[in-house]
Amino acid sequence: MTTRNNFLTTDRPLLVLGSSGQVGKALVRKLGPHALALSRQELNLAELSTLPALLDAIQPCVVLNAAAYTQVDRAEQEEALALTINGDAPGILARWCAARDVPFIHYSTDYVYSGEGIIPWVEDSPVAPLNVYGRSKLAGDLAVAAAGGKWLIFRTSWVYDAQGKNFLNTMVRLGEEREILRVISDQHGAPTYAPDLAEATLMIMEQALAMPRFPSGIYHLCNSGETTWHEFATAILEAISQRGVKLKTRMIEAITTADYPTPARRPLNSRLNSKKIYKTFNVELPDWRAGLARCLQER
């Protein structure tokens, strides 16, 4: 995938929220000097009353909201904070954008679905979050849609990058420390490489702004294919080993979700059907294994 960024026809900045996160960093790297990157310290989504004035001062031409409360287990004890950041704040941002005809891009999650069955979810599948995090993200989706205007919601899954705290880097660290790893094998989804997600976002933005009518809506956007956490961990360590990294791990034991209880329930089926985004924008992310290969080249 390559982006041309032909939609950058104004001196007003593209505002990237959550610039310290995986997707935010990838967006900033690809946008270069056109991006105005704001961290949590510079724009705190928990401080709702400050958001409109900050946007008034910046006057962005596009707002890309990659910021979120993402501590899934901690959210079970911090429901109000999660709902403020993931639910209320996106609504305020989207309403500001809608009133000024500014496109608003927002990232959501597979956690809005129940995780039942084996069929990949489509955008209008019934929503039934299993945990506080999922409910808070669904609240944000509903608020953004209700605001109207020009908006896109990208529901994605299992996001990771070469840097930062994520599953890939945790597996590499544990692979160097432990002889046996126990990894869940009954949760299914698609690991999504953050730079792939960011690049697709900009490709879609360019097309959306060129269309006679802006195609506002919810879209699934993740790397193609599917796997489990156990298979993903195996692929990570095999690839790392082939690159010359000495690992201590000699076995990756497959366990079930029931074997590894957590405060927040996780969906077993995180498969997302991405046909809508391909039909609308002719955009399809590479297979998750290709994303993994690209990621490891960046480490």
Disulfide bonds with the S-S distance in Angstrom:
none
